[in-house]
Amino acid sequence: MKIAVLATHPIQYQAPWFRALDSHSEIDAEVWYCHNATPSEQGAAGFGINFDWDVSLLDGYKYRFLKNVAEEPTVASFRGLNTPEVVDLVKHGKYDAIIVHGWHYWSAWQTMRACWKFGTPLMVRSDSHLRTERGFTKPVAKWPLYRWFIPKLDACLAAGEWSKDYFLHYGARSERVFIVPHCVDTNYFRSAAKQLEPHRLELRESWNIDNNAVVFLFVGK
């Protein structure tokens, strides 16, 4: 199968999934990025400090950066990602399917409209859910649009059960909803754990942790 994946920018929990797609013998996949986020944009995503990732998010799979013609290129606004070249890519690429990550940016709608126009199967992935507190106006305003386009999707890729319920709420057919959770690079963590195992006592001592103590670690934004 020849597929393309549209994503806003390189993201740490998507890269392992893209590598897995690329390694599959029956899949010819390419990732289309709309933007290359700056260190300040990375920080604004919730980390609170400007930074670049210290591991490559682009190794191990095919990708291209689309030309973003937005007046103010950014991943933080709907109009900040504008990549009209996706229309020709969908039209002439002869793809078996296109995967689009979310629909909160203009490039996603450019791609979805091209898929509908040229008859290319469209899969959309989302982690949106119904449990976020919102006022009355926004859900009412969204209802007609979402009930129109979500049932048109050939596959809805939900990050979890809450996201599955979200798709179903807006009219997706149950047989077209699939759970596609976020992932981490398990090989990386296995390798790092193996390298650090001989230093277990040394690491515990550096944190004044007793050798027999049970340790819980939480990492988040």
N, C-alpha and C positions, 0 to 999 in steps of 0.2 A: 504494500500500500504506500502511496505517495501522499504525505500529509504535510501541512504547514501549521505552525503554532504562532499566534500573535500574542505578544506580551508587551507590557508597558516599558520595562527596562529589566536588566539582569537582577534577579532576586535570589537570595541564598537558598531558599527552600524549593525553588523550581529547578535549579541547575541539575541536581541529582536525577530528577525525573526526566529531564531532557537527555541526559547521558544514557539513561536506561532505554529510552525510545530509540536513540541512535544505535545502540548495540543490538537491537532486535533484528534478526536476520530477515524478517518479512516486512520491515517498515523502513521507508526512505523518508526521513523527517528533516525539516529545516525550521529553525526558529526565527521569527521576524521581530526585532526589537524596534520600538518607536522612539526610544530615547536612551541616552547613556547618562545616568544620574550623576551629579556632582557630589563631592563629599558633604556639602551643606544640605543638599536634597536628601541624602541618606540620613543625616541627623534629624531633619525635619520629619521623617517618617515615624518618629517616636523614640529614637535612641537618645536624643538630647545632646549629642555632640557630633561635630563634623568628623567624618572618617571615610576611608575606603576599606573594602574587605581585604583581609590578608591571605585569602585563598582565591584562586581563579574561579570565576563564575561562568567562563566562556570556553573552557577546555572540554574536549570529549564529545562535542556534537557540532553539527553545522548550524550556522547562524548568519544573519546579516542585520545591519542597522539601516532602517529605512530613513529616507530623507524627511525630516520633520520641518514642515514649512510654517509652523505656528509662529505668530508674532512674538510670543513669549514662551519658548519651549520649556515645558515643566510637566512633571507627573502629578502636580498638585491641583490642576484644574482641568475641567472637561475639554476646553479648547486648547490646552497646552500640548496636545498630541494630535497632529494633523498630518497624515501620511497618504496623500492621494495616490501614490504609486501602487498601493495594494490592489486597486481596482484592476490594473493591467496584470498584476501578478496572479490574481484569481482567474481572470479571463483567459490568460494564455498558458497558465501553469499546468493544466490538466491534473489537478489534485483530486484524490479520492475523498478527501475531507479536509476541512480547516477547523482548527481548535482556536477559540478566542477566549482569552482570560478576562472575564468581567465585561461590563458595558458602560462603565463610568467615564469613558474618554472617547473623543470624537473618532479616533482611528478604529476603535472597535465597531462603531456604526458604519464607517466606510467599508470595513471588511464584511460585516454581516449583510449589508445591502448588496455588495458585489456577489456574495454567495447566493443570495436569493435571486438576483438578476440572471446569473449565469448557470444556475442549477447545481452549484457545488454543495454537497452535504456539509452542514454546519453544526459543530459542537461547541457549546459555551460552558465554561467552568466558572463557578462562583462559590464564595463562602458567606454570602448574605443570608440573613435569617430574620425571623419575625419577632424575636425576643428583645430587640432594641427598643427602648422607650422613645416614642415619637408622638408628636401632636396629631390632631385630627386631619389637618389640611394636607400634609404631605402624602399619607397613604391614599387618600381619596384622589389626589391629583395623579398619582402613579398608576392607579388601578386600570384605566382604559388602555394606556400604552403597554403596560406589562402583560395584561390579558390578551393583547394583540400579538406581541412578538414572541413571548415565551412558548406558546403552543406551536409556533412555527419552527422551533428549533428541532433538528433531527436527533440531537442528544443533549441532555442537561447533565453536566458533570458537577455533582455536588460534593463539597468538601467534607460533609458529614450529614448526620440525620437531620439536624436543624436546617441545613441548606436544602436537603431533599424536601422537607416540608414547605420551604419557601417556594421552590419550583412548582410543587403540586398546588399550592395556594393560588398561584397565578395561572393555572390551567395546563401545566405540563402533563402529558400522558405518563402514567406510572411506569410503563415499559420502556420509556425513553429517559428515565432518570437513573444515573449510575453514581455510586459513591466513589469519588477519586480524592482521597485525603491528601493533606500536605505531607511532605516527607523530609527526611534528613539523609545525609550521606553516611549510611551505616558503615560502609567500608572504612571511611576516614576515622570514625570513632573506634572501631575495632582495632585498627592499626595503632592509633594513639594509645589506647588502653594497654595493648600488648607491650608497647615501648615503655610505658610508665609503671607497669606492674612491678619490676624489680626495685622501684624507688618508693614503694607504698609506705614503708615505715618512715622513711626520710620525709616524705610529703606530710604525713600525719604529724610528725614531730614539729615541722615548721609552722603548723597551725595549732600546736598544743592539743592535739586530739589523741585520746587514749587509743591504743592499738585495738582494743576490743569494743570500742564505741561504735554504735550504728550511726552512719552519717547520711543525711538527706541533702541533696543539692538541688536548688531551683535556679534556673537561668531564664531571664525574660527581659523585655524592654523596661 
